[in-house]
């Protein structure tokens, strides 16, 4: 069994790290320094806010430094690194600010919203009623006027912006006054765009009217898998009081140490990184559109995030396209969202986006033999093995 496990891991690393182009927008790659902290002794240890355990002085200092860095990077009053994932961060926010039978307004999964905070997700466990944002499929965004009217009519206790398919900033500022009038708690699930927010490239929800920003730390943000919650003093203090022991106990301090170093990388290199991510996404989108792919929002510049969306419709053949691309060592998801965060971290720029678009065109449009292109993709990927935007 041990040989099988080691062999599978080795084969996975060889394939995914060295031979493929990863375009999954919900994935990224950490620096070697960040990765090394995940295997440190912190992974064996406990600490707790009630100081039950001894021997925690370095662990506690790491967490304090991480929270300080997070407050600086995101310009906020409170930061908590203990959520184990973006999903848990969502759960914490809803558990802290919504009561059974309260209304929660968010983007429907049918419009690209995150299923975990919609019907059938966390709200079903807490007996919360979901109100969907009015949404424009054409503009891939919330309809501001209709949403304002719906907020004032439905009076949701919690409003959550953010989405799994997110091409453009959400209208937090435009709807902030309506939310304030009904005294709603406003959160922004930044799981996908957290690295772009940190890099000052997308939008700034905490300055636009949101009281809390939360989500995953391993998508456009290039940290370890996990979660984070950031916000104002009022909401941050509520979360800190309630998170332990009800929602998070052992927060995995090897992850927190790794996240702290990733935050330091983001503070130093985040603006340059985020700018290149968006440039790459726009270049890739434009090139694919020229090849005749159904790239969404062509009249709006395609995207302002790390995502490019090939809109094959609700009943399209996205799964078949993703499977065919995988045969050529190009990794995408079945929604045909294409992300540029990992390939940017590997040093690719606009020139390389044109090459990637050509590979995709040859596989999908020209229907060339995927195994033939696979050899070219493997060679191409092998030229970008050094992680950028990190400390040397």
ZIFEN-V220341 format. One record per residue. N is the residue number from 0. RES is the residue in one small letter. SS is DSSP state (A for helix, B for strand, O for the rest). PSI is psi as a letter, one per 20 degrees, with the letter a starting at -180 (* if undefined). Layout:
((N RES SS PSI) (N RES SS PSI))
This chain:
((0 x O g) (1 x A g) (2 x A h) (3 x A g) (4 x A g) (5 x A h) (6 x A g) (7 x A g) (8 x A g) (9 x A g) (10 x A h) (11 x A g) (12 x A g) (13 x A g) (14 x A g) (15 x A h) (16 x A h) (17 x A i) (18 x O i) (19 x O r) (20 x B o) (21 x B o) (22 x O j) (23 x O o) (24 x O i) (25 x O j) (26 x O q) (27 x O a) (28 x O p) (29 x O r) (30 x O r) (31 x A h) (32 x A g) (33 x A g) (34 x A h) (35 x A h) (36 x A h) (37 x A h) (38 x O j) (39 x O r) (40 x A i) (41 x A h) (42 x A i) (43 x A i) (44 x O q) (45 x O q) (46 x O r) (47 x O q) (48 x O i) (49 x O j) (50 x O k) (51 x O h) (52 x O q) (53 x O r) (54 x O k) (55 x O j) (56 x A h) (57 x A h) (58 x A g) (59 x A h) (60 x A h) (61 x A g) (62 x A g) (63 x A g) (64 x A h) (65 x A g) (66 x A h) (67 x A g) (68 x A g) (69 x A g) (70 x A h) (71 x A g) (72 x A g) (73 x A j) (74 x O l) (75 x O r) (76 x O h) (77 x B q) (78 x B p) (79 x B p) (80 x O j) (81 x O h) (82 x O p) (83 x O i) (84 x O r) (85 x A h) (86 x A g) (87 x A h) (88 x A g) (89 x A g) (90 x A g) (91 x A g) (92 x A g) (93 x A h) (94 x A h) (95 x A h) (96 x A j) (97 x O q) (98 x O q) (99 x O p) (100 x O j) (101 x O q) (102 x B p) (103 x B p) (104 x B p) (105 x B r) (106 x O p) (107 x O q) (108 x A h) (109 x A i) (110 x A j) (111 x O j) (112 x O r) (113 x O p) (114 x A h) (115 x A h) (116 x A j) (117 x O a) (118 x O p) (119 x O i) (120 x O b) (121 x A g) (122 x A h) (123 x A h) (124 x A h) (125 x A j) (126 x O l) (127 x O q) (128 x B p) (129 x B p) (130 x B p) (131 x B p) (132 x O p) (133 x O p) (134 x B p) (135 x B o) (136 x O h) (137 x O g) (138 x O i) (139 x O l) (140 x B r) (141 x B p) (142 x O o) (143 x A g) (144 x A g) (145 x A h) (146 x A g) (147 x A g) (148 x A g) (149 x A h) (150 x A g) (151 x A h) (152 x A g) (153 x A h) (154 x O l) (155 x O q) (156 x O h) (157 x B p) (158 x B p) (159 x B o) (160 x B r) (161 x O q) (162 x O r) (163 x O h) (164 x O o) (165 x O o) (166 x O h) (167 x O q) (168 x O q) (169 x O q) (170 x O m) (171 x A g) (172 x A g) (173 x A h) (174 x A j) (175 x A h) (176 x A g) (177 x A g) (178 x A h) (179 x A h) (180 x A h) (181 x O j) (182 x O l) (183 x O q) (184 x B p) (185 x B p) (186 x B r) (187 x B o) (188 x B n) (189 x O k) (190 x O g) (191 x O h) (192 x O j) (193 x A h) (194 x A h) (195 x A h) (196 x A g) (197 x A h) (198 x O j) (199 x O k) (200 x O i) (201 x O e) (202 x O r) (203 x O n) (204 x A h) (205 x A i) (206 x A i) (207 x A i) (208 x O i) (209 x O q) (210 x O i) (211 x B q) (212 x B p) (213 x B r) (214 x B a) (215 x B q) (216 x O k) (217 x O k) (218 x O d) (219 x O h) (220 x O p) (221 x O l) (222 x O a) (223 x O r) (224 x O p) (225 x O a) (226 x B r) (227 x B q) (228 x B p) (229 x B q) (230 x B a) (231 x O r) (232 x A g) (233 x A g) (234 x A h) (235 x A h) (236 x A h) (237 x A g) (238 x A g) (239 x A h) (240 x A h) (241 x A i) (242 x A h) (243 x O p) (244 x O j) (245 x O h) (246 x O h) (247 x O p) (248 x O e) (249 x O o) (250 x O j) (251 x O n) (252 x A i) (253 x A h) (254 x A g) (255 x A h) (256 x A g) (257 x A g) (258 x A h) (259 x A g) (260 x A h) (261 x A h) (262 x A h) (263 x A h) (264 x A g) (265 x A h) (266 x A h) (267 x A g) (268 x A j) (269 x A g) (270 x A g) (271 x A g) (272 x A g) (273 x A h) (274 x A g) (275 x A h) (276 x A g) (277 x A g) (278 x A g) (279 x A g) (280 x A g) (281 x A h) (282 x A g) (283 x A g) (284 x A g) (285 x A g) (286 x A g) (287 x A h) (288 x A h) (289 x A h) (290 x O i) (291 x O j) (292 x O q) (293 x O m) (294 x B p) (295 x O q) (296 x O l) (297 x A h) (298 x A i) (299 x A j) (300 x O j) (301 x O g) (302 x O q) (303 x O j) (304 x O a) (305 x O j) (306 x B q) (307 x B p) (308 x B o) (309 x B o) (310 x O n) (311 x O j) (312 x O r) (313 x O h) (314 x O k) (315 x O a) (316 x O l) (317 x A h) (318 x A g) (319 x A h) (320 x A g) (321 x A g) (322 x A g) (323 x A g) (324 x A h) (325 x A h) (326 x A h) (327 x O j) (328 x O k) (329 x B o) (330 x B p) (331 x O r) (332 x O r) (333 x O i) (334 x O i) (335 x O l) (336 x B p) (337 x B p) (338 x B q) (339 x O j) (340 x A g) (341 x A g) (342 x A h) (343 x A g) (344 x A h) (345 x O j) (346 x O j) (347 x O q) (348 x O a) (349 x A h) (350 x A g) (351 x A h) (352 x A h) (353 x A h) (354 x A g) (355 x A g) (356 x A h) (357 x A g) (358 x A g) (359 x A g) (360 x A g) (361 x A h) (362 x A g) (363 x A g) (364 x A g) (365 x O i) (366 x O l) (367 x O q) (368 x O o) (369 x A h) (370 x A h) (371 x A g) (372 x A h) (373 x A g) (374 x A h) (375 x A g) (376 x A g) (377 x A g) (378 x A g) (379 x A g) (380 x A h) (381 x O i) (382 x O i) (383 x O m) (384 x O i) (385 x O p) (386 x O p) (387 x O r) (388 x O l) (389 x O r) (390 x O p) (391 x O *))
